[in-house]
Amino acid sequence: MIKSAYESAGVNIDAGQQAVNKIKKHVHATYTKNVLSNTGSFGGLFSLDAVEKIKNPVLVASTDGVGTKVKLAAQYNHFEGIGMDIVNHCIDDILVQGASPLFFLNYYATSKLIPDHLEQILKGMSLACIASNCTILGGETAEMPGVYCEHEFDVAGTIVGVVSREKILPRQDISPGDLLIGIASSGPHTNGFSLIRRIFDGQNIDQYYQETDGNLADALLTPHRNYHTLINPILASGSAIKAMAHITGGGFYDNIPRILPDKYGVEINSQSWAIPPLYQLIEKQGEISRHEMFRVFNMGVGLILVVSAKDAATVQSQIYEDTWIIGKVVDKSGVCING
């Protein structure tokens, strides 16, 4: 068979079509009656019937990536987890405004398209979407030799969700004395991996580490948690939650102020939960200050809820796992972490 000029330039159209054929079953597994287009259409069609029963519906959209976690994923063949990462990160970003996801659009770019790798990523996306009744409505796959180094790839995604105007978070009644409920993360999620890779550069992390009681690479690459399945039933029942903060890039210091009135801040007691040994390992090996650790990582707390003191126990009882009262809202701007 004569090699095409395009293939000689590094782009294999046949591999692209093979990849599309492989991912169709995973994309179709997320379809609902609201999807009016097929995989491969130039644009995804989604019926607004999905929001008819919502009073004063407001669309909420967000775009994100998974950062340099893709470097470790490529190195240790954790492709399915990366697919879950990008979907769950996006879902959590709109969850904190009270929204439930409608559909997700993905972007995958690489130096050389390997259909099996793409299929694993889409499988992860599909599993994450199905868990939150979200549809993969479309996406883009790009083979770009010369832009990406050999064996490297990137993943990004856009999500669109909906919330009733009356239920948009954060609420306006946040006040000093409100309490912060912390909910566990599943690991570093999708943040801090440039620092993690520098700290462990040249070390074999594909082996047992005492701090993680298992393979360190597996611990670092554990997929980002999906908090929608945990929190949405509470929101749907008429919740006392005033606000939520998704602890992503910028950690505690940058993310919590985003949900507070300018004149208020928070005091956090870092002794109120057990910081997982993984973060202690990162802190020690990298000789990172405790302040920077809380600026870069979630430190074992991936989602924070703001509730009134009188409602805290009730909200905690509605969450089917251990949670912690980690701090309170104060009449002074900024984030103060004690302990």
The 8 nearest C-alpha neighbors of each residue, nearest first, counted from 0:
[[1, 2, 3, 6, 4, 13, 7, 11],
 [2, 0, 3, 4, 6, 7, 5, 11],
 [1, 3, 0, 6, 4, 7, 5, 11],
 [4, 2, 6, 5, 7, 1, 11, 8],
 [3, 5, 7, 6, 8, 2, 9, 10],
 [6, 4, 8, 7, 3, 10, 9, 11],
 [7, 5, 10, 11, 9, 3, 8, 4],
 [6, 8, 4, 9, 5, 3, 2, 10],
 [7, 9, 5, 6, 10, 4, 144, 3],
 [10, 8, 6, 7, 144, 11, 5, 111],
 [11, 9, 6, 5, 8, 142, 12, 143],
 [10, 12, 6, 14, 13, 15, 9, 5],
 [13, 11, 15, 14, 10, 16, 6, 5],
 [12, 14, 16, 15, 11, 17, 18, 10],
 [15, 13, 17, 11, 12, 16, 18, 114],
 [14, 16, 12, 18, 13, 17, 19, 11],
 [17, 15, 19, 13, 18, 14, 20, 12],
 [16, 18, 14, 20, 15, 19, 13, 21],
 [17, 19, 114, 21, 15, 16, 20, 14],
 [20, 18, 16, 22, 21, 17, 23, 15],
 [19, 21, 17, 18, 23, 22, 16, 24],
 [22, 20, 18, 19, 23, 118, 17, 24],
 [21, 23, 118, 19, 25, 24, 20, 121],
 [24, 22, 26, 25, 20, 21, 27, 19],
 [25, 23, 27, 26, 22, 28, 21, 20],
 [24, 26, 28, 22, 23, 27, 122, 125],
 [25, 27, 23, 28, 24, 29, 135, 125],
 [26, 28, 24, 30, 29, 25, 23, 38],
 [27, 29, 25, 26, 30, 24, 125, 129],
 [30, 28, 134, 27, 129, 26, 135, 125],
 [31, 29, 27, 134, 28, 34, 32, 26],
 [30, 32, 33, 34, 29, 134, 132, 28],
 [31, 33, 34, 30, 35, 46, 49, 45],
 [32, 34, 46, 31, 45, 35, 49, 48],
 [35, 33, 45, 32, 36, 31, 44, 30],
 [34, 36, 44, 45, 33, 46, 37, 43],
 [37, 35, 44, 43, 34, 40, 38, 45],
 [38, 36, 40, 39, 35, 43, 34, 27],
 [39, 37, 40, 23, 36, 137, 26, 27],
 [38, 40, 37, 41, 137, 19, 42, 36],
 [41, 39, 42, 38, 37, 36, 43, 137],
 [40, 42, 39, 43, 137, 38, 36, 37],
 [43, 41, 40, 44, 137, 36, 39, 136],
 [42, 44, 136, 137, 36, 45, 40, 41],
 [43, 45, 35, 36, 34, 42, 46, 136],
 [46, 44, 34, 33, 35, 47, 43, 136],
 [47, 45, 33, 48, 34, 49, 44, 35],
 [46, 48, 49, 50, 45, 51, 33, 44],
 [47, 49, 51, 46, 50, 33, 52, 45],
 [50, 48, 47, 51, 46, 33, 52, 101],
 [49, 51, 53, 48, 52, 47, 56, 161],
 [52, 50, 48, 53, 49, 47, 54, 56],
 [51, 53, 50, 54, 49, 48, 56, 55],
 [54, 52, 50, 51, 56, 163, 55, 162],
 [53, 55, 56, 163, 52, 164, 51, 165],
 [54, 56, 163, 164, 53, 57, 165, 162],
 [57, 55, 163, 53, 54, 162, 164, 161],
 [56, 58, 162, 161, 164, 163, 59, 55],
 [59, 57, 161, 160, 162, 60, 56, 159],
 [58, 60, 160, 159, 161, 57, 93, 98],
 [61, 59, 159, 158, 160, 58, 62, 93],
 [60, 62, 158, 157, 89, 159, 63, 93],
 [63, 61, 157, 156, 158, 89, 60, 64],
 [64, 62, 156, 155, 89, 157, 61, 65],
 [63, 65, 155, 66, 154, 85, 156, 62],
 [64, 66, 189, 85, 68, 67, 154, 155],
 [67, 65, 68, 64, 69, 189, 190, 192],
 [66, 68, 69, 70, 192, 193, 65, 71],
 [67, 69, 70, 66, 71, 192, 65, 72],
 [68, 70, 72, 67, 71, 73, 153, 66],
 [71, 69, 73, 68, 67, 72, 74, 151],
 [72, 70, 74, 73, 68, 69, 75, 67],
 [71, 73, 77, 69, 75, 70, 74, 76],
 [74, 72, 76, 70, 71, 75, 69, 77],
 [73, 75, 71, 72, 76, 70, 77, 69],
 [74, 76, 72, 73, 77, 71, 216, 205],
 [77, 75, 73, 72, 78, 74, 71, 116],
 [78, 76, 72, 75, 80, 79, 73, 81],
 [77, 79, 120, 81, 80, 76, 119, 72],
 [80, 78, 123, 120, 119, 82, 81, 77],
 [81, 79, 83, 222, 82, 78, 77, 123],
 [82, 80, 84, 78, 83, 79, 120, 85],
 [83, 81, 123, 120, 124, 79, 80, 84],
 [82, 84, 123, 124, 80, 81, 127, 86],
 [85, 83, 81, 223, 222, 87, 82, 86],
 [84, 86, 88, 87, 83, 82, 65, 64],
 [87, 85, 89, 83, 88, 84, 124, 90],
 [86, 88, 90, 225, 84, 89, 85, 83],
 [89, 87, 85, 91, 86, 90, 84, 92],
 [88, 90, 92, 86, 87, 91, 158, 85],
 [91, 89, 87, 92, 88, 93, 94, 86],
 [92, 90, 94, 88, 89, 93, 87, 226],
 [91, 93, 89, 90, 94, 95, 88, 245],
 [92, 94, 95, 96, 91, 98, 90, 59],
 [93, 95, 91, 98, 97, 96, 92, 90],
 [96, 94, 243, 97, 93, 92, 244, 91],
 [97, 95, 168, 94, 93, 167, 98, 169],
 [96, 98, 94, 95, 167, 168, 162, 166],
 [99, 97, 162, 94, 161, 93, 96, 160],
 [98, 100, 160, 161, 94, 162, 101, 97],
 [101, 99, 160, 133, 159, 102, 90, 161],
 [102, 100, 160, 133, 159, 134, 99, 161],
 [101, 103, 134, 133, 159, 135, 136, 158],
 [102, 104, 158, 135, 157, 136, 134, 159],
 [105, 103, 138, 137, 157, 156, 136, 135],
 [104, 106, 156, 138, 155, 139, 157, 103],
 [105, 107, 139, 155, 138, 154, 156, 140],
 [108, 106, 154, 140, 153, 139, 141, 155],
 [109, 107, 141, 153, 152, 140, 142, 106],
 [108, 110, 152, 142, 111, 151, 143, 147],
 [109, 111, 144, 147, 143, 149, 142, 148],
 [112, 110, 109, 142, 113, 144, 150, 149],
 [111, 113, 142, 114, 109, 110, 14, 15],
 [112, 114, 116, 115, 111, 117, 14, 18],
 [115, 113, 18, 117, 116, 118, 112, 17],
 [116, 114, 118, 117, 113, 119, 18, 21],
 [117, 115, 119, 118, 114, 113, 78, 120],
 [116, 118, 120, 114, 119, 115, 121, 113],
 [117, 119, 115, 121, 22, 116, 120, 21],
 [120, 118, 79, 122, 116, 117, 121, 78],
 [119, 121, 82, 79, 117, 78, 123, 122],
 [122, 120, 124, 118, 123, 119, 125, 82],
 [121, 123, 119, 125, 120, 124, 25, 118],
 [124, 122, 82, 79, 83, 120, 126, 121],
 [125, 123, 82, 121, 83, 127, 122, 126],
 [124, 126, 122, 128, 123, 127, 25, 121],
 [125, 127, 123, 129, 128, 124, 122, 130],
 [128, 126, 124, 130, 83, 125, 129, 86],
 [127, 129, 133, 125, 130, 131, 126, 132],
 [128, 130, 132, 126, 131, 127, 29, 133],
 [129, 131, 127, 128, 132, 126, 228, 133],
 [132, 130, 129, 133, 128, 228, 227, 127],
 [133, 131, 129, 130, 128, 134, 100, 101],
 [132, 134, 128, 101, 102, 131, 100, 129],
 [135, 133, 102, 29, 30, 136, 103, 128],
 [136, 134, 103, 102, 137, 26, 104, 29],
 [137, 135, 43, 134, 103, 102, 104, 138],
 [138, 136, 104, 43, 135, 105, 38, 42],
 [137, 139, 105, 104, 106, 140, 136, 107],
 [138, 140, 106, 107, 105, 141, 137, 108],
 [139, 141, 107, 108, 106, 142, 138, 15],
 [142, 140, 108, 143, 107, 109, 139, 112],
 [141, 143, 109, 110, 111, 112, 108, 10],
 [142, 144, 110, 146, 109, 141, 145, 147],
 [145, 143, 110, 146, 9, 147, 142, 111],
 [144, 146, 147, 143, 148, 110, 149, 9],
 [145, 147, 144, 143, 148, 110, 109, 142],
 [148, 146, 110, 145, 144, 109, 151, 143],
 [149, 147, 151, 110, 150, 146, 145, 144],
 [148, 150, 151, 110, 147, 111, 144, 109],
 [151, 149, 148, 110, 152, 111, 73, 109],
 [152, 150, 149, 148, 109, 147, 110, 73],
 [153, 151, 109, 108, 110, 147, 150, 69],
 [152, 154, 108, 107, 109, 69, 155, 151],
 [155, 153, 107, 106, 64, 108, 65, 152],
 [156, 154, 64, 106, 63, 105, 85, 107],
 [157, 155, 105, 104, 62, 63, 106, 64],
 [156, 158, 62, 104, 61, 103, 105, 63],
 [157, 159, 103, 61, 60, 102, 89, 104],
 [160, 158, 60, 102, 59, 101, 100, 103],
 [159, 161, 100, 101, 59, 99, 58, 98],
 [162, 160, 58, 98, 57, 99, 59, 56],
 [161, 163, 98, 57, 56, 97, 164, 167],
 [162, 164, 56, 166, 55, 165, 54, 57],
 [163, 165, 166, 55, 167, 57, 56, 162],
 [166, 164, 163, 167, 55, 54, 162, 168],
 [165, 167, 163, 164, 168, 97, 162, 170],
 [166, 168, 97, 96, 164, 165, 169, 162],
 [169, 167, 96, 170, 97, 242, 166, 95],
 [168, 170, 242, 241, 258, 96, 167, 171],
 [171, 169, 168, 241, 172, 242, 173, 167],
 [170, 172, 173, 169, 241, 260, 168, 174],
 [171, 173, 170, 174, 241, 169, 260, 307],
 [174, 172, 171, 241, 170, 177, 175, 259],
 [173, 175, 177, 172, 176, 328, 329, 263],
 [176, 174, 329, 328, 177, 330, 173, 263],
 [175, 177, 328, 327, 178, 174, 329, 308],
 [178, 176, 307, 328, 308, 306, 327, 175],
 [177, 179, 327, 306, 308, 305, 307, 326],
 [178, 180, 305, 326, 327, 304, 325, 324],
 [181, 179, 324, 304, 323, 303, 325, 305],
 [180, 182, 303, 323, 322, 300, 325, 302],
 [183, 181, 322, 302, 300, 301, 303, 180],
 [184, 182, 300, 299, 301, 181, 185, 302],
 [183, 185, 301, 300, 299, 186, 224, 182],
 [184, 186, 224, 223, 188, 183, 221, 187],
 [185, 187, 188, 184, 221, 299, 219, 218],
 [186, 188, 190, 189, 296, 297, 219, 185],
 [187, 189, 223, 186, 190, 222, 185, 224],
 [190, 188, 65, 187, 68, 223, 66, 84],
 [189, 191, 248, 192, 188, 187, 247, 296],
 [192, 190, 194, 193, 295, 296, 195, 189],
 [191, 193, 195, 194, 68, 190, 67, 196],
 [192, 194, 196, 195, 191, 67, 197, 68],
 [193, 195, 197, 192, 196, 191, 198, 285],
 [196, 194, 192, 198, 197, 193, 191, 199],
 [195, 197, 193, 199, 194, 198, 200, 192],
 [196, 198, 200, 194, 195, 199, 193, 192],
 [199, 197, 195, 285, 196, 200, 194, 284],
 [200, 198, 196, 202, 197, 201, 195, 204],
 [199, 201, 197, 202, 196, 198, 195, 203],
 [202, 200, 199, 203, 197, 198, 204, 196],
 [203, 201, 199, 200, 204, 205, 198, 196],
 [202, 204, 205, 201, 206, 199, 200, 216],
 [203, 205, 215, 216, 206, 202, 214, 199],
 [206, 204, 216, 203, 214, 215, 207, 217],
 [207, 205, 214, 204, 215, 208, 203, 213],
 [206, 208, 214, 213, 215, 209, 212, 205],
 [209, 207, 210, 211, 213, 215, 212, 214],
 [208, 210, 212, 211, 207, 213, 276, 215],
 [211, 209, 276, 208, 212, 277, 280, 213],
 [210, 212, 213, 209, 208, 277, 215, 276],
 [213, 211, 209, 210, 208, 207, 214, 215],
 [214, 212, 207, 211, 208, 215, 209, 206],
 [213, 215, 207, 206, 217, 216, 205, 208],
 [216, 214, 218, 204, 217, 208, 205, 213],
 [217, 215, 205, 219, 204, 218, 214, 220],
 [216, 218, 220, 215, 214, 219, 221, 205],
 [219, 217, 215, 221, 216, 220, 214, 211],
 [220, 218, 216, 217, 221, 215, 186, 187],
 [219, 221, 217, 218, 222, 216, 72, 80],
 [220, 222, 218, 219, 217, 186, 223, 185],
 [223, 221, 80, 84, 220, 83, 224, 188],
 [222, 224, 188, 84, 87, 185, 88, 225],
 [225, 223, 185, 226, 222, 87, 184, 188],
 [224, 226, 87, 227, 91, 228, 223, 90],
 [227, 225, 229, 228, 230, 224, 91, 302],
 [228, 226, 230, 231, 229, 225, 94, 91],
 [227, 229, 226, 230, 231, 131, 225, 130],
 [230, 228, 226, 227, 231, 318, 232, 225],
 [229, 231, 227, 233, 232, 228, 226, 234],
 [230, 232, 234, 233, 227, 228, 235, 229],
 [233, 231, 235, 234, 230, 236, 229, 228],
 [234, 232, 231, 236, 230, 235, 238, 317],
 [235, 233, 238, 231, 236, 232, 237, 230],
 [236, 234, 232, 233, 237, 231, 238, 230],
 [235, 237, 233, 234, 238, 232, 231, 239],
 [238, 236, 235, 234, 239, 233, 240, 166],
 [237, 239, 234, 240, 233, 236, 235, 314],
 [238, 240, 241, 306, 310, 237, 314, 307],
 [241, 239, 306, 238, 242, 305, 304, 243],
 [242, 240, 170, 305, 306, 169, 239, 173],
 [243, 241, 169, 305, 168, 240, 304, 170],
 [242, 244, 304, 95, 303, 305, 245, 302],
 [243, 245, 303, 255, 302, 246, 95, 254],
 [244, 246, 302, 247, 301, 92, 243, 303],
 [247, 245, 301, 250, 297, 302, 254, 244],
 [246, 248, 250, 245, 249, 190, 297, 254],
 [249, 247, 250, 190, 295, 246, 191, 296],
 [248, 250, 253, 294, 295, 247, 254, 252],
 [251, 249, 294, 295, 296, 246, 297, 248],
 [252, 250, 254, 253, 293, 255, 294, 246],
 [251, 253, 294, 250, 334, 254, 249, 255],
 [252, 254, 249, 251, 250, 255, 256, 257],
 [253, 255, 257, 251, 256, 252, 246, 250],
 [254, 256, 257, 244, 251, 258, 253, 252],
 [257, 255, 259, 258, 254, 253, 264, 333],
 [258, 256, 255, 254, 259, 253, 244, 260],
 [257, 259, 256, 255, 169, 242, 244, 260],
 [260, 258, 256, 257, 261, 263, 264, 255],
 [259, 261, 262, 263, 258, 173, 256, 171],
 [262, 260, 263, 259, 332, 256, 264, 257],
 [261, 263, 332, 260, 331, 330, 264, 259],
 [264, 262, 332, 331, 330, 261, 260, 329],
 [263, 265, 332, 333, 331, 329, 334, 328],
 [266, 264, 328, 334, 329, 327, 335, 267],
 [265, 267, 335, 326, 327, 336, 334, 328],
 [266, 268, 326, 336, 325, 337, 269, 335],
 [267, 269, 337, 270, 271, 325, 338, 326],
 [268, 270, 338, 271, 337, 267, 272, 336],
 [271, 269, 268, 272, 338, 273, 337, 325],
 [272, 270, 269, 325, 268, 323, 324, 273],
 [273, 271, 270, 274, 323, 269, 325, 268],
 [272, 274, 275, 270, 271, 299, 269, 276],
 [273, 275, 299, 298, 272, 276, 278, 279],
 [276, 274, 277, 278, 273, 299, 279, 298],
 [275, 277, 279, 210, 278, 280, 274, 211],
 [278, 276, 280, 279, 275, 210, 211, 281],
 [279, 277, 281, 280, 276, 275, 282, 298],
 [278, 280, 276, 282, 277, 281, 283, 275],
 [279, 281, 277, 283, 278, 282, 284, 276],
 [282, 280, 278, 284, 279, 283, 285, 277],
 [281, 283, 287, 279, 285, 280, 286, 284],
 [284, 282, 286, 280, 285, 281, 279, 287],
 [285, 283, 281, 286, 282, 280, 198, 287],
 [284, 286, 287, 198, 282, 283, 281, 280],
 [287, 285, 283, 284, 282, 288, 281, 198],
 [288, 286, 282, 285, 289, 291, 292, 283],
 [287, 289, 291, 290, 292, 286, 282, 293],
 [288, 290, 292, 291, 287, 293, 282, 294],
 [291, 289, 288, 293, 292, 294, 287, 336],
 [292, 290, 294, 288, 293, 289, 295, 287],
 [291, 293, 289, 295, 294, 290, 296, 288],
 [292, 294, 291, 290, 296, 250, 295, 251],
 [295, 293, 250, 291, 249, 292, 252, 251],
 [294, 296, 250, 292, 249, 293, 191, 291],
 [297, 295, 250, 298, 293, 292, 294, 191],
 [296, 298, 300, 299, 250, 246, 301, 187],
 [299, 297, 296, 300, 274, 278, 293, 275],
 [298, 300, 184, 297, 183, 274, 275, 301],
 [301, 299, 183, 184, 297, 182, 298, 181],
 [300, 302, 184, 246, 183, 297, 182, 245],
 [301, 303, 245, 182, 244, 300, 246, 181],
 [304, 302, 181, 244, 243, 180, 179, 182],
 [303, 305, 243, 180, 179, 242, 306, 240],
 [304, 306, 179, 242, 241, 178, 240, 243],
 [307, 305, 240, 178, 241, 177, 311, 310],
 [306, 308, 177, 310, 309, 178, 311, 305],
 [307, 309, 311, 177, 310, 178, 306, 176],
 [308, 310, 307, 311, 312, 306, 313, 177],
 [311, 309, 307, 313, 308, 312, 314, 306],
 [310, 312, 314, 308, 313, 309, 306, 315],
 [311, 313, 315, 314, 310, 316, 309, 308],
 [314, 312, 316, 310, 315, 311, 317, 309],
 [315, 313, 317, 311, 316, 312, 310, 318],
 [314, 316, 312, 317, 318, 313, 311, 322],
 [315, 317, 313, 314, 318, 312, 319, 311],
 [318, 316, 314, 315, 319, 313, 233, 312],
 [319, 317, 315, 316, 320, 314, 229, 230],
 [318, 320, 317, 321, 316, 229, 315, 322],
 [321, 319, 318, 322, 182, 315, 316, 183],
 [320, 322, 323, 319, 182, 318, 315, 183],
 [323, 321, 182, 181, 320, 180, 315, 324],
 [324, 322, 181, 180, 325, 272, 271, 321],
 [325, 323, 180, 179, 326, 181, 178, 271],
 [324, 326, 271, 323, 267, 268, 179, 180],
 [327, 325, 267, 179, 266, 268, 324, 178],
 [326, 328, 178, 179, 265, 177, 266, 176],
 [327, 329, 265, 175, 177, 176, 264, 178],
 [330, 328, 175, 265, 264, 331, 263, 327],
 [329, 331, 263, 175, 264, 262, 332, 328],
 [332, 330, 263, 264, 329, 262, 333, 265],
 [331, 333, 264, 263, 262, 261, 330, 334],
 [334, 332, 264, 265, 335, 331, 256, 263],
 [333, 335, 265, 264, 252, 266, 336, 332],
 [334, 336, 266, 267, 265, 337, 333, 264],
 [337, 335, 267, 266, 268, 334, 269, 338],
 [338, 336, 268, 269, 267, 335, 266, 270],
 [337, 269, 270, 268, 336, 267, 271, 289]]
